[in-house]
């Protein structure tokens, strides 16, 4: 009796030691919204405890958010993420005796997640900010708007327009009413909190291009990521002062970001420590939820992958995958560990993360491909840069960057730290990526089904790119050669690519029928025609470049006769002719002929079944199988074997069990 008693004593001693560390985990696991929280028993470092105690008074709701996170469960507090050494980056400052940064970068996240941080640094997401600044055809794309109105870098909105006590006279005349409030800037309460204007703008120095850049920061760069280097992004201290602090290994007591930059969470943000990217773009702080990222849709991925230039979220939402998600998502398990989140068991239909990032399992439930933070891990082609449809060859230079050549890859050099990142397509090669895509789909479908979809997709995008090259780029190059390519053409051609060609190719991959046809290839064709007709009707084109008109007549064979008033439709066929041609080409076989072919087929569970006789019921064929191994034959619809592959085994087992019982 002594040995069992000793075991009991040892058990309770161990339990008493473990209880303090287990209790916080239990509380987090059972937390529900609306409950008051307690920080007693939370296991933290001394530094993070100091942060939490102070911020419970200063910013309590941030602390509440962090309290519900897995970070808190494992003892990761404020200091573990925000700490930094003086001299390592310009935005380090001293905060109540601790050296920290407000901005947390992938390099800091990499302290605990080194493999993920390194993988992410090489991904297309990390390059998104660099792309936005250095695109070949138009660095800083938002400036294309300035070209339309002739705003050069010195153009200013007149001070009297901003200072006017009432709204401008032109507005009063248009509306017919003078009872409007003042335009107030200098009396705003925000000035007491931040005495700095974005990008140094003032009433007397309201530069239109600078203001337009802010629109770009809030718009384009809100997703792509802004350049957070000391040259642009800091309002205080000055650039020289910050660099001197770095040189001396010291830190100021305060660092203030330019108001336009402070809020940026772009996925490809260029950070002051030389790293690229932003983890909180998908894992919003301070909860850093994997659930939000995995749901994708409008939660994380759909925040940016939406709208006319990349409507991935809308395309997927209108697919069968999206329909299942919207109907059942609240019942799925979103919190399983990485490489243990399995389709069929934890969720039923794929989200963005399933296909583009999640682990892929084999038929035994073993991990065949580990989870990846390279979101193009299944992507054969690079579609983001719409002018190119290039296969992703590992080590191939990123041709979206101006310095890229066939033999030399571009290098991003941090203007602050001097760190360099070579911008090339990461491992693996496109063939391996396509194989992963097949195996990923085959978790729920057959490999034949997956291969058929992917092969069809490849052939679909050829037509769209042919239209881009032969109808858009050909005419654009002819206009350029004649000096007739206007700022409006630059805008239109870019949008024919980014707002029509690219989303059409994307639609072919995301299963939304309406986005594939009406919002896809039909939209692309319509916009091409509108632009070509506009070019054709320009007097300058008629006078200086008749060959451009001839090319457009070749592209639109019906247009010339219509434009000249003759009214002929040329070689365009009537709808009746088209219908007749289709009916001839696709003559449907009779149900009897189809039944004769099917009689020779055998179902997948070949050893357990006899041939399948066919009964014709009007236009519906009912298949039945006679199972051997029992006195009484049983007819089972073939559909049962598609939905429940183990059904033959189960039925044979039941049949034999009944026979034994008899």
C-alpha positions in Angstrom: 0.0 0.0 0.0 3.0 2.3 0.5 3.9 2.4 -3.1 0.5 3.6 -4.4 0.5 6.2 -1.6 3.9 7.4 -2.6 2.8 7.8 -6.2 -0.2 9.9 -5.1 2.0 12.2 -3.0 4.4 12.7 -5.9 1.6 13.4 -8.3 0.1 16.1 -6.1 3.6 17.7 -5.5 4.1 17.9 -9.2 0.6 19.2 -9.8 1.1 22.0 -7.2 4.3 23.1 -9.0 2.6 23.1 -12.4 -0.7 24.7 -11.4 0.6 28.3 -11.5 1.8 27.9 -15.1 -1.3 25.9 -16.3 -3.8 28.2 -14.8 -3.2 31.1 -17.3 -3.6 28.7 -20.2 -6.9 27.4 -18.8 -8.2 30.9 -18.3 -7.2 31.9 -21.9 -8.8 28.7 -23.3 -12.1 29.5 -21.5 -12.2 33.2 -22.0 -15.3 34.6 -23.7 -16.0 38.2 -24.8 -17.5 40.4 -22.2 -15.7 38.9 -19.2 -13.5 41.0 -17.0 -9.8 40.0 -17.1 -7.3 39.5 -14.4 -3.5 39.6 -14.8 -2.8 37.7 -11.7 -0.8 34.6 -12.4 0.3 35.7 -15.9 3.9 34.6 -16.4 5.9 37.5 -17.9 9.4 38.9 -17.8 10.1 41.8 -15.5 10.3 44.2 -18.4 6.9 43.2 -19.9 5.3 43.3 -16.4 6.3 46.9 -16.2 4.9 47.6 -19.6 1.6 45.9 -18.8 1.1 47.6 -15.4 1.6 51.1 -17.0 -0.4 50.4 -20.1 -3.4 49.1 -18.1 -3.8 52.7 -17.2 -2.6 54.3 -20.5 -4.0 52.0 -23.2 -6.1 49.3 -21.4 -7.9 48.1 -24.5 -4.6 47.1 -26.1 -3.8 45.1 -23.0 -7.2 43.4 -23.1 -6.5 42.5 -26.8 -3.1 41.0 -25.9 -4.5 39.2 -22.9 -6.7 37.0 -25.2 -3.8 36.1 -27.5 -1.6 33.0 -27.6 1.4 35.3 -27.0 0.2 36.0 -23.4 -0.5 32.2 -22.9 3.2 31.4 -23.5 4.6 34.5 -21.7 5.4 36.7 -24.6 4.7 40.3 -23.6 5.3 43.8 -24.8 9.0 44.0 -24.3 9.8 40.7 -26.2 8.4 42.3 -29.4 9.1 46.0 -29.0 12.6 46.0 -27.5 15.6 47.1 -29.6 19.2 48.1 -29.1 20.4 51.7 -29.6 22.4 52.1 -32.7 20.8 49.2 -34.6 18.1 51.3 -36.2 17.1 55.0 -36.3 13.7 54.7 -34.6 14.9 53.3 -31.3 14.0 55.6 -28.4 14.2 55.4 -24.6 10.9 54.9 -22.9 10.8 54.9 -19.1 14.2 53.3 -18.9 13.7 50.8 -21.7 14.9 51.0 -25.3 12.1 50.2 -27.7 10.6 50.8 -31.1 7.0 51.6 -31.9 7.1 49.8 -35.2 7.6 46.0 -34.9 9.1 44.4 -38.0 9.5 40.8 -39.4 13.1 41.0 -38.1 11.8 41.4 -34.6 9.1 38.7 -35.1 12.0 36.5 -36.3 13.4 36.3 -32.8 10.8 33.6 -32.1 9.8 32.7 -35.7 13.1 32.7 -37.6 12.1 30.2 -40.3 8.8 32.0 -41.1 10.5 35.4 -41.1 13.2 34.3 -43.5 10.7 32.6 -45.8 8.4 35.6 -45.8 11.4 38.0 -46.6 11.8 36.1 -49.9 8.1 36.1 -50.9 6.2 38.2 -53.4 4.4 39.8 -50.4 7.6 41.2 -49.0 8.5 42.8 -52.4 5.1 44.5 -52.7 6.3 47.9 -51.3 9.4 48.0 -53.4 7.3 47.3 -56.5 5.0 50.2 -55.8 7.9 52.7 -55.8 9.9 51.4 -58.8 7.6 49.9 -61.4 9.3 50.0 -64.8 6.5 51.9 -66.7 5.7 54.5 -64.0 7.7 54.8 -60.8 5.3 55.9 -58.0 2.1 55.1 -60.0 0.0 57.6 -58.1 1.9 60.4 -60.0 0.1 59.3 -63.2 -2.8 61.3 -61.9 -0.6 64.4 -61.7 0.3 64.1 -65.4 -3.3 64.4 -66.4 -3.5 67.9 -65.1 0.1 69.0 -65.6 0.9 69.1 -61.9 4.7 69.3 -61.8 6.7 69.1 -58.5 6.3 72.8 -57.9 2.6 73.2 -58.6 0.8 74.5 -55.5 -2.9 74.8 -54.6 -3.3 78.6 -54.1 -3.3 79.7 -50.5 -6.3 81.9 -50.9 -8.3 78.7 -51.8 -7.4 77.1 -48.5 -7.7 80.2 -46.3 -11.0 81.4 -47.7 -13.5 82.0 -44.9 -16.4 80.7 -47.0 -16.3 78.0 -49.6 -14.9 79.2 -53.0 -17.0 81.5 -55.2 -17.2 78.9 -58.0 -18.8 76.5 -55.5 -21.2 79.1 -54.2 -22.2 80.0 -57.8 -22.8 76.4 -58.6 -24.9 75.6 -55.6 -26.6 79.0 -55.4 -26.3 79.2 -51.6 -23.6 81.1 -49.5 -24.4 79.7 -46.1 -21.5 77.3 -45.6 -19.0 76.9 -42.7 -15.3 77.8 -42.6 -12.5 75.7 -44.0 -10.6 75.2 -40.7 -7.0 73.7 -40.5 -5.1 75.7 -37.9 -7.7 75.6 -35.2 -8.1 71.8 -35.3 -7.6 69.9 -31.9 -5.2 67.5 -33.5 -2.6 70.2 -33.6 -2.3 70.0 -29.8 -1.4 66.3 -30.1 0.8 66.4 -33.2 2.2 69.8 -34.2 3.5 68.4 -37.5 1.6 68.4 -40.8 1.9 65.4 -43.2 4.9 65.7 -45.5 5.5 69.3 -44.2 2.4 70.7 -46.0 1.2 74.2 -45.0 -1.3 76.7 -46.2 1.4 78.6 -48.1 3.1 75.5 -49.4 0.4 73.1 -50.4 2.2 71.2 -53.1 -0.3 69.1 -55.2 2.1 66.2 -55.8 2.8 65.9 -52.0 -0.9 65.8 -51.3 -1.4 63.3 -54.0 1.4 61.1 -52.5 -0.7 61.0 -49.3 -3.6 59.6 -51.3 -1.1 57.0 -52.5 0.1 56.2 -49.0 -3.5 55.7 -47.8 -4.5 53.9 -50.9 -1.9 52.0 -52.9 0.7 51.8 -50.1 -2.0 50.9 -47.5 -1.7 47.4 -49.0 1.7 47.4 -50.8 3.6 49.0 -47.9 5.2 52.4 -47.5 8.9 53.2 -47.4 9.5 53.8 -43.6 13.0 55.2 -43.9 14.3 58.2 -42.0 14.4 60.3 -45.1 10.6 60.4 -45.5 8.8 58.9 -42.6 10.1 60.8 -39.5 8.9 64.2 -38.3 11.1 64.4 -35.2 14.1 64.3 -34.6 15.6 65.4 -37.8 17.3 63.1 -40.2 20.8 64.3 -39.2 20.0 64.0 -35.5 18.7 60.4 -35.8 21.7 59.3 -37.8 24.0 60.9 -35.2 22.2 59.0 -32.5 22.7 55.8 -34.4 26.4 56.5 -35.0 26.9 57.0 -31.3 24.8 54.0 -30.2 22.4 56.2 -28.4 18.7 56.9 -28.6 16.4 60.0 -28.2 13.6 60.1 -25.6 11.0 60.4 -28.4 10.6 59.5 -32.0 7.7 61.0 -34.0 6.6 59.6 -37.3 5.3 61.8 -40.1 1.5 61.8 -39.7 1.0 60.4 -43.2 3.2 57.3 -42.4 2.3 56.4 -38.8 -0.5 54.0 -39.5 0.9 51.9 -42.3 0.4 48.1 -42.2 1.2 47.3 -45.8 2.4 43.7 -46.4 5.6 44.9 -48.2 6.4 47.8 -45.9 10.1 48.9 -46.2 11.2 49.0 -42.6 13.8 51.2 -40.8 15.8 48.0 -39.8 16.3 47.0 -43.5 13.7 44.3 -43.4 10.7 44.1 -45.8 7.2 43.4 -44.8 4.6 43.6 -42.1 3.4 40.5 -40.2 0.4 42.5 -38.7 -1.0 42.9 -42.2 -2.5 39.4 -41.8 -2.2 38.9 -38.0 -3.6 42.2 -36.7 -2.0 43.3 -33.4 -2.2 42.8 -30.5 -4.1 39.5 -30.8 -2.1 38.2 -33.8 -4.9 35.7 -34.5 -4.2 32.8 -36.8 -7.9 32.5 -37.2 -8.2 35.8 -39.0 -5.4 34.9 -41.4 -6.8 31.5 -42.1 -10.3 32.7 -42.8 -8.8 34.9 -45.5 -11.8 36.3 -47.3 -12.7 39.8 -46.2 -10.9 39.3 -42.9 -7.2 39.3 -43.9 -6.5 38.5 -47.6 -9.7 40.2 -48.8 -8.7 43.5 -47.2 -6.3 44.0 -50.1 -7.1 41.4 -52.7 -10.4 43.0 -53.7 -11.6 45.6 -56.1 -11.3 46.1 -59.8 -7.6 45.4 -60.1 -7.5 42.1 -58.2 -10.9 40.9 -57.2 -9.7 37.6 -55.8 -11.9 37.8 -52.7 -15.0 38.4 -54.8 -14.1 35.7 -57.3 -13.5 33.1 -54.6 -16.7 34.2 -52.6 -18.8 33.4 -55.7 -17.4 29.9 -56.1 -18.7 26.7 -54.6 -15.8 26.9 -52.1 -17.0 30.3 -51.0 -20.6 29.1 -50.8 -19.6 26.3 -48.4 -17.4 28.7 -46.4 -20.1 31.3 -45.9 -22.6 28.6 -45.0 -20.5 26.7 -42.4 -17.4 28.6 -41.4 -18.6 29.3 -37.9 -18.5 25.6 -37.2 -14.9 24.9 -38.3 -11.8 24.7 -36.2 -9.6 27.7 -37.1 -7.0 27.4 -34.3 -5.1 24.1 -34.9 -1.3 24.4 -34.8 0.6 24.9 -38.1 1.0 21.7 -40.0 -1.9 20.2 -38.2 -4.8 22.1 -39.7 -6.3 19.4 -42.0 -9.1 19.7 -44.6 -12.0 17.4 -44.0 -11.3 17.2 -40.3 -11.0 20.8 -39.3 -12.7 22.5 -42.2 -14.6 21.6 -45.3 -13.7 24.0 -48.1 -10.6 26.0 -48.9 -9.9 29.6 -48.1 -7.0 31.6 -49.5 -4.7 30.2 -46.9 -5.6 26.6 -47.6 -4.3 26.7 -51.2 -1.6 29.4 -51.0 0.0 28.6 -47.6 -1.3 25.7 -45.6 0.3 22.3 -45.2 -0.6 19.6 -47.7 -1.4 16.1 -46.4 -1.2 12.7 -48.1 -3.9 10.0 -47.9 -2.5 8.8 -44.5 -2.8 12.2 -42.9 0.9 12.8 -43.0 2.4 16.2 -44.0 3.6 16.0 -47.6 4.4 19.7 -47.9 4.9 21.9 -44.9 3.0 25.2 -44.4 4.6 28.1 -46.2 4.7 31.9 -45.9 5.5 32.1 -49.6 2.0 32.7 -50.8 2.9 31.9 -54.4 4.0 28.4 -53.4 1.3 26.9 -55.7 1.6 29.5 -58.4 3.1 28.5 -61.8 2.9 32.0 -63.2 3.6 35.5 -62.0 0.5 37.5 -62.8 0.9 40.6 -60.6 3.0 42.4 -63.1 0.3 42.2 -65.8 2.7 42.9 -68.8 4.5 39.6 -68.0 3.0 36.1 -67.7 6.2 34.4 -66.7 6.7 31.1 -65.0 8.3 31.4 -61.6 11.8 30.1 -62.2 13.8 29.9 -59.0 16.5 32.6 -58.9 15.0 34.4 -61.9 15.4 38.2 -61.5 12.2 40.0 -60.6 11.6 41.9 -63.9 9.2 44.3 -62.2 12.3 46.1 -61.0 14.0 48.5 -63.5 17.6 47.3 -62.7 16.7 43.6 -63.5 18.3 42.0 -66.5 18.3 38.4 -67.8 21.6 37.8 -66.0 21.6 40.3 -63.1 19.0 40.4 -60.3 18.1 43.7 -58.7 19.1 44.4 -55.2 17.1 46.4 -52.6 19.4 48.3 -50.3 17.9 49.8 -47.2 18.6 53.6 -47.2 18.9 53.4 -43.4 20.9 50.3 -42.5 22.6 49.5 -45.8 21.2 45.9 -45.6 20.6 44.3 -49.0 18.0 41.9 -50.3 18.3 40.3 -53.7 15.0 40.4 -55.5 14.6 37.1 -57.2 11.9 34.5 -57.4 12.5 32.1 -54.5 12.7 28.3 -54.4 11.1 26.1 -55.6 10.8 26.2 -59.4 7.4 26.5 -61.2 7.2 22.8 -61.9 7.5 22.0 -58.2 4.9 24.7 -57.4 2.5 23.2 -59.9 3.0 19.7 -58.4 2.2 21.1 -55.0 -0.9 22.6 -56.4 -2.0 19.2 -57.8 -1.4 17.5 -54.5 -3.1 20.3 -52.6 -6.3 20.0 -54.7 -6.0 16.2 -54.5 -6.7 16.3 -50.7 -10.4 16.7 -51.6 -10.5 15.9 -55.3 -8.9 13.3 -57.6 -5.6 14.2 -59.2 -7.3 14.0 -62.6 -9.8 16.6 -61.5 -7.1 18.9 -60.3 -4.9 18.4 -63.3 -7.9 19.1 -65.6 -8.6 22.4 -63.9 -5.0 23.6 -63.9 -4.4 22.5 -67.5 -7.5 24.3 -68.6 -6.4 27.4 -66.7 -3.1 27.5 -68.6 -4.9 27.4 -72.0 -7.4 30.1 -70.9 -4.8 32.8 -70.1 -3.2 32.4 -73.5 -6.2 34.1 -75.2 -6.3 36.9 -72.7 -2.6 37.7 -73.2 -3.0 37.4 -77.0 -5.6 40.2 -76.8 -3.3 42.2 -74.6 -0.3 41.9 -77.0 -2.0 42.1 -80.4 -4.8 44.6 -79.6 -3.5 46.8 -76.8 0.3 46.8 -76.7 0.7 46.9 -80.5 -1.4 50.0 -80.8 0.2 51.6 -77.7 3.7 51.1 -79.2 2.5 52.6 -82.5 1.2 55.7 -80.7 4.5 56.0 -78.8 6.5 55.8 -82.1 4.5 58.6 -83.6 4.6 60.8 -80.4 0.8 60.5 -80.0 0.8 58.5 -76.7 -0.9 60.9 -74.3 -1.0 60.8 -70.4 -4.6 59.5 -70.8 -3.3 56.6 -73.0 -0.8 55.8 -70.3 -3.6 55.6 -67.8 -5.9 53.6 -70.1 -3.3 51.1 -71.2 -2.2 50.5 -67.6 -5.8 50.0 -66.6 -6.5 47.7 -69.5 -3.8 45.6 -68.0 -4.2 46.0 -64.2 -8.0 46.4 -64.2 -8.9 44.0 -67.0 -6.2 41.7 -68.3 -4.9 40.7 -64.8 -8.2 40.2 -63.0 -9.5 38.1 -66.0 -6.5 35.7 -65.7 -7.1 35.6 -61.9 -10.8 34.8 -62.4 -9.9 31.7 -64.3 -8.2 30.4 -61.1 -10.8 31.3 -58.5 -13.9 29.5 -59.8 -16.4 32.5 -59.9 -18.4 32.0 -63.1 -19.7 35.6 -63.4 -16.2 37.0 -62.8 -14.8 34.7 -65.4 -17.2 35.8 -68.1 -19.0 39.1 -67.6 -16.5 40.7 -65.3 -13.7 38.9 -66.9 -13.1 38.4 -70.6 -16.2 40.3 -71.7 -15.2 43.3 -69.6 -11.6 43.2 -71.0 -12.9 43.1 -74.6 -15.3 45.9 -74.0 -12.6 48.2 -72.6 -10.3 47.4 -75.4 -12.9 48.4 -78.0 -13.7 51.6 -76.2 -10.1 52.7 -76.2 -9.4 51.6 -79.8 -12.5 53.6 -81.0 -11.3 56.6 -79.1 -7.8 56.4 -80.7 -9.3 55.9 -84.1 -11.5 59.0 -83.9 -8.6 61.4 -82.9 -7.8 63.9 -85.7 -4.1 63.7 -84.9 -4.1 60.0 -85.5 -6.0 60.4 -88.8 -3.5 63.1 -89.9 -0.1 61.8 -88.7 -0.6 58.0 -88.4 -3.1 56.4 -90.8 -1.4 53.1 -90.3 -2.7 53.1 -86.7 -6.2 53.4 -88.1 -5.5 50.5 -90.5 -4.4 48.4 -87.5 -7.5 49.2 -85.6 -9.7 48.3 -88.7 -7.8 45.0 -88.7 -8.6 44.4 -85.0 -12.2 45.5 -85.3 -13.3 44.3 -88.8 -16.8 45.8 -88.5 -15.8 49.2 -87.3 -14.7 51.0 -90.5 -17.9 50.4 -92.4 -20.0 51.4 -89.4 -17.9 54.6 -88.8 -18.2 55.6 -92.5 -22.0 55.0 -92.4 -22.2 52.1 -94.8 -23.8 49.9 -92.1 -22.3 46.6 -93.2 -21.3 44.1 -90.5 -18.6 42.5 -92.7 -17.8 38.9 -91.7 -19.7 39.0 -88.4 -22.2 36.1 -88.3 -25.8 36.3 -87.2 -26.8 34.7 -83.9 -28.9 32.1 -85.8 -25.8 31.1 -87.8 -23.7 30.8 -84.7 -26.4 28.6 -83.0 -26.6 26.3 -86.0 -22.8 25.9 -86.1 -22.7 25.1 -82.4 -25.5 22.5 -82.7 -23.7 20.8 -85.5 -20.4 20.8 -83.7 -21.7 19.6 -80.4 -24.4 17.0 -81.3 -25.5 15.4 -78.0 -25.5 11.5 -78.0 -28.7 9.7 -77.2 -29.2 8.2 -73.8 -29.3 4.7 -75.3 -25.9 5.2 -77.0 -24.5 6.5 -73.8 -25.9 3.6 -71.8 -24.3 1.1 -74.2 -20.9 2.6 -73.6 -21.4 2.7 -69.8 -22.3 -1.0 -69.7 -18.7 -2.0 -70.2 -17.4 0.2 -67.4 -16.5 -1.1 -64.0 -16.8 1.0 -60.8 -13.7 1.9 -58.7 -14.2 -0.9 -56.1 -13.4 -3.5 -58.8 -12.7 -6.7 -56.8 -16.0 -6.4 -54.9 -18.6 -5.7 -57.6 -20.1 -7.2 -60.7 -20.7 -5.2 -63.9 -23.2 -2.4 -63.6 -26.5 -3.0 -65.5 -28.2 0.2 -66.7 -31.9 1.1 -66.4 -33.1 4.0 -68.4 -35.8 6.1 -66.8 -36.7 8.8 -69.3 -33.7 11.1 -69.4 -32.2 9.8 -66.1 -30.0 6.7 -66.0 -30.0 4.7 -62.7 -27.0 2.5 -62.1 -27.2 -0.5 -59.7 -24.6 -2.9 -58.5 -25.1 -6.5 -57.4 -22.7 -7.3 -54.6 -21.4 -10.9 -54.3 -20.9 -12.8 -51.0 -24.5 -13.1 -49.8 -27.6 -15.0 -50.5 -29.7 -11.9 -51.2 -28.4 -9.5 -53.8 -28.6 -5.8 -52.9 -28.8 -3.0 -55.4 -26.9 0.1 -54.4 -26.7 3.4 -56.4 -23.2 4.1 -57.8 -23.4 7.5 -56.3 -22.9 5.9 -52.9 -19.4 4.8 -53.8 -18.5 8.3 -54.9 -19.6 9.9 -51.6 -18.6 7.0 -49.4 -15.6 5.1 -50.9 -15.7 2.5 -48.1 -19.4 1.6 -48.8 -18.6 -1.7 -50.7 -16.5 -2.9 -47.7 -19.3 -2.0 -45.3 -22.0 -3.7 -47.3 -19.9 -6.9 -47.8 -19.2 -6.9 -44.1 -22.9 -6.5 -43.3 -23.9 -9.2 -45.9 -21.5 -11.7 -44.5 -22.4 -11.0 -40.9 -26.1 -11.7 -41.8 -25.1 -14.9 -43.6 -23.2 -16.1 -40.5 -26.1 -15.2 -38.3 -28.4 -17.2 -40.5 
